[in-house]
């Protein structure tokens, strides 16, 4: 008798759990649904349906990739971010819930809609595109030093219908941003892990996501320091710099921001109550 969908879900769950995959059942359902072209609810309605050999052949390579700890989002090829469906692959980091929270904090902090926004280290384009969707009149520039990441960000801009709203620019932080440019909002999720912290991440992160987007020199602080030092010359008066950071860096970052001349600096917490974001107003 051919195995049913439910039997394959259970078998896949056990197989992934034995490899240490978190939420193995959820992963199994996503992978099998993706292979069969079915949403999870449709899977539930077909639990007793036997699977054909061609269907099993579609499922097996996906399960093998997840068993090797390739991130689920890379296998599925997409993720949700702030209401947008974004393409994701190894060219850029997978957008995280913490970064969605950064977008929410920025939106809440902008009493007046920003006219000009700069996204530093755009990666998949997640932050820039979410802000383009929210602030429909804003001029948005998104920079990255990686050609691969910029190509992915442009693909996402086209797929979300926001390509006309964002200018993508190859730049190592502010390097090629026109010196006369001024922004009401500068936002960034830069690399902020030390090499030791990156080495201690899950196999999904350290084995598949681009190391250059995770790890920074000087114990994870090098890029944050550069952004804080140079941002004031590109901000309008009253403009906001908002950054995602490491949780043990805030005393140093607040000191640096005050030293750089920011009028007001705040730490904000992530979903687990840890210091994760720095907001600084010129």
C-alpha positions as MATLAB code, in Angstrom:
seq = 'XXXXXXXXXXXXXXXXXXXXXXXXXXXXXXXXXXXXXXXXXXXXXXXXXXXXXXXXXXXXXXXXXXXXXXXXXXXXXXXXXXXXXXXXXXXXXXXXXXXXXXXXXXXXXXXXXXXXXXXXXXXXXXXXXXXXXXXXXXXXXXXXXXXXXXXXXXXXXXXXXXXXXXXXXXXXXXXXXXXXXXXXXXXXXXXXXXXXXXXXXXXXXXXXXXXXXXXXXXXXXXXXXXXXXXXXXXXXXXXXXXXXXXXXXXXXXXXXXXXXXXXXXXXXXXXXXXXXXXXXXX';
ca = [
       0.000    0.000    0.000;
       1.380    3.454   -0.857;
       1.934    5.653    2.214;
      -0.643    8.304    3.012;
       0.086   11.987    3.434;
      -0.272   11.626    7.219;
       2.141    8.690    7.321;
       4.755   10.645    5.353;
       4.279   13.686    7.608;
       4.892   11.512   10.683;
       7.892    9.768    9.131;
       9.391   13.088    8.008;
       8.787   14.619   11.451;
      10.717   11.793   13.149;
      13.504   12.002   10.550;
      13.956   15.772   11.035;
      13.618   15.621   14.830;
      16.401   13.029   14.982;
      18.662   15.562   13.250;
      17.823   18.255   15.799;
      15.504   20.317   13.608;
      13.274   22.516   15.791;
       9.504   22.389   15.168;
      10.018   19.229   13.135;
       6.287   18.613   12.548;
       5.714   22.161   11.275;
       8.757   21.850    9.012;
       7.513   18.524    7.671;
       4.103   19.974    6.837;
       5.620   22.982    5.075;
       7.995   20.842    3.020;
       5.388   18.278    2.003;
       2.812   20.962    1.237;
       5.374   22.835   -0.872;
       6.298   19.695   -2.809;
       2.641   18.879   -3.478;
       1.556   22.457   -4.169;
      -0.843   22.391   -1.209;
      -1.372   24.805    1.682;
      -1.146   23.259    5.151;
      -4.939   23.324    5.620;
      -5.361   21.413    2.365;
      -2.910   18.806    3.675;
      -5.104   18.273    6.751;
      -8.091   17.620    4.533;
      -6.166   14.956    2.598;
      -4.381   13.094    5.420;
      -5.616    9.690    4.264;
      -4.789   10.179    0.582;
      -2.110    7.751   -0.661;
       0.888    9.396   -2.294;
       2.108    8.350   -5.719;
       5.761    7.586   -6.417;
       6.199   10.797   -8.504;
       4.850   12.797   -5.521;
       7.255   11.060   -3.139;
      10.114   11.858   -5.536;
       9.256   15.563   -5.220;
       9.209   15.379   -1.422;
      12.443   13.429   -0.807;
      15.042   15.996   -1.998;
      13.381   18.803   -0.012;
      13.368   16.716    3.158;
      17.002   15.761    2.578;
      17.986   19.442    2.297;
      16.225   20.254    5.575;
      17.809   17.201    7.207;
      21.163   18.727    6.232;
      19.994   21.826    8.159;
      19.462   24.098    5.179;
      17.023   26.784    6.388;
      13.372   26.066    5.651;
      12.914   29.503    4.051;
      15.699   28.862    1.528;
      14.126   25.528    0.577;
      10.664   27.072    0.184;
      12.247   30.048   -1.603;
      10.181   32.684    0.175;
       9.188   34.191    3.491;
       6.651   36.676    4.828;
       7.908   40.032    6.085;
       5.627   42.802    7.318;
       2.824   41.721    5.001;
       5.087   41.224    1.993;
       5.982   37.898    0.389;
       9.710   38.031   -0.308;
      11.998   35.737   -2.256;
      14.850   34.444   -0.102;
      17.966   32.461   -0.972;
      21.622   32.247    0.002;
      22.401   35.674   -1.482;
      21.112   37.425    1.665;
      20.048   36.870    5.254;
      16.570   35.544    5.946;
      14.510   38.466    7.367;
      13.795   37.886   11.075;
      10.862   38.782   13.364;
      13.251   41.141   15.214;
      13.735   43.097   12.009;
       9.963   43.296   11.528;
       9.882   44.802   15.022;
      12.531   47.339   13.959;
      10.211   48.403   11.120;
       7.320   48.734   13.603;
       9.440   50.835   15.976;
      10.510   53.097   13.114;
       6.925   53.590   11.941;
       5.823   54.423   15.509;
       8.744   56.841   15.980;
       8.033   58.817   12.798;
       5.528   61.441   13.937;
       5.696   62.990   10.474;
       6.129   60.697    7.448;
       9.780   60.831    6.322;
      10.314   62.342    2.884;
      13.669   60.620    2.309;
      14.789   57.241    3.702;
      18.138   55.431    3.522;
      18.359   51.683    4.190;
      21.955   50.639    4.889;
      22.782   46.987    4.133;
      19.458   46.212    2.489;
      20.084   42.486    1.902;
      16.835   41.018    0.543;
      15.332   44.528    0.489;
      12.951   43.676    3.334;
      13.234   46.907    5.356;
      13.276   49.245    2.347;
      10.251   47.573    0.760;
       8.248   47.465    3.993;
       8.892   51.191    4.496;
       8.092   51.911    0.828;
       4.728   50.242    1.344;
       4.051   52.267    4.504;
       5.432   55.679    3.520;
       4.006   55.967    0.021;
       5.352   59.459   -0.699;
       8.913   58.820    0.545;
      11.984   58.718   -1.647;
      13.896   55.574   -0.629;
      17.524   54.631   -1.254;
      18.718   51.129   -0.346;
      22.416   50.257   -0.378;
      24.442   47.083   -0.047;
      28.039   46.141   -0.753;
      26.998   42.751   -2.186;
      26.036   42.526   -5.863;
      24.176   39.284   -5.123;
      22.114   40.868   -2.357;
      21.268   43.864   -4.546;
      20.119   41.554   -7.341;
      17.830   39.732   -4.898;
      16.504   43.027   -3.498;
      15.695   44.247   -7.016;
      13.858   40.980   -7.751;
      11.794   41.484   -4.592;
      11.083   45.105   -5.479;
       9.779   44.008   -8.883;
       7.724   41.123   -7.451;
       6.066   43.338   -4.834;
       5.286   46.102   -7.315;
       7.551   48.548   -5.475;
      10.406   48.773   -7.983;
       9.534   52.381   -8.852;
       9.725   53.376   -5.193;
      13.269   52.306   -4.267;
      16.651   53.239   -5.741;
      19.244   50.504   -5.160;
      22.883   51.503   -4.906;
      26.087   49.520   -4.433;
      27.867   51.085   -1.474;
      29.950   50.116    1.513;
      27.683   51.933    3.984;
      27.828   55.664    3.063;
      30.766   55.340    0.653;
      28.928   56.064   -2.626;
      25.905   57.872   -1.173;
      26.037   61.395   -2.645;
      27.645   63.621    0.035;
      24.943   66.266   -0.413;
      22.119   63.751    0.204;
      20.026   64.244    3.347;
      17.579   61.786    4.888;
      14.839   62.099    7.498;
      15.333   58.427    8.370;
      18.366   56.148    8.185;
      17.665   52.533    9.112;
      20.028   49.572    9.252;
      20.311   45.934   10.276;
      24.100   45.658    9.890;
      26.390   42.751   10.807;
      26.757   42.834   14.612;
      27.934   39.393   15.719;
      31.492   38.642   16.761;
      33.243   35.729   15.018;
      32.756   33.673   18.195;
      29.018   34.443   18.281;
      28.617   33.462   14.629;
      30.441   30.186   15.265;
      27.957   29.442   18.075;
      24.825   29.990   15.952;
      22.636   27.147   14.671;
      23.819   25.010   11.723;
      21.196   26.763    9.576;
      22.792   30.159   10.208;
      26.503   29.385   10.215;
      26.281   26.834    7.411;
      24.057   28.632    4.917;
      23.510   32.351    5.543;
      26.151   34.794    4.215;
      28.800   35.255    6.895;
      29.567   38.791    5.730;
      26.028   39.862    6.628;
      26.343   38.396   10.136;
      29.839   39.059   11.437;
      31.643   42.340   12.043;
      35.148   43.089   13.240;
      35.944   44.614   16.637;
      33.777   42.078   18.460;
      30.798   42.814   16.234;
      30.939   46.602   16.673;
      32.930   47.808   13.650;
      30.024   48.473   11.267;
      27.769   49.929   13.957;
      30.556   52.337   14.938;
      30.997   53.507   11.356;
      27.261   54.020   10.849;
      26.897   56.020   14.076;
      29.954   58.146   13.274;
      28.892   59.063    9.728;
      25.090   59.170    9.975;
      24.780   62.709   11.423;
      26.187   64.342    8.267;
      23.467   62.611    6.180;
      20.514   63.268    8.513;
      18.198   66.258    8.479;
      17.739   68.118   11.765;
      15.379   65.988   13.835;
      16.149   62.998   11.604;
      16.213   59.475   13.030;
      18.879   56.767   12.916;
      17.398   53.351   13.790;
      19.544   50.208   14.034;
      19.224   46.561   14.973;
      22.170   45.588   17.191;
      23.641   42.941   19.442;
      22.169   42.633   22.928;
      25.424   43.262   24.832;
      26.488   46.352   22.879;
      24.126   49.043   24.105;
      26.231   50.830   26.711;
      28.955   51.341   24.107;
      26.513   52.275   21.316;
      24.670   54.843   23.446;
      28.011   56.379   24.401;
      29.110   56.515   20.759;
      25.821   58.071   19.639;
      26.030   60.769   22.311;
      29.659   61.409   21.352;
      28.629   61.716   17.683;
      26.304   64.573   18.644;
      22.866   62.932   18.596;
      20.405   64.959   20.660;
      18.436   61.974   21.994;
      19.326   58.278   22.125;
      17.153   55.337   23.222;
      17.484   51.579   23.629;
      14.491   49.478   22.643;
      13.859   45.846   23.515;
      13.195   42.860   21.258;
      10.444   40.252   21.572;
      12.322   38.561   24.440;
      12.807   41.794   26.396;
      16.521   42.185   25.550;
      18.164   45.427   24.363;
      18.162   45.013   20.588;
      17.532   48.362   18.880;
      19.122   51.808   19.084;
      17.126   54.876   18.051;
      19.011   58.169   17.828;
      17.669   61.578   16.779;
      19.818   64.373   15.369;
];
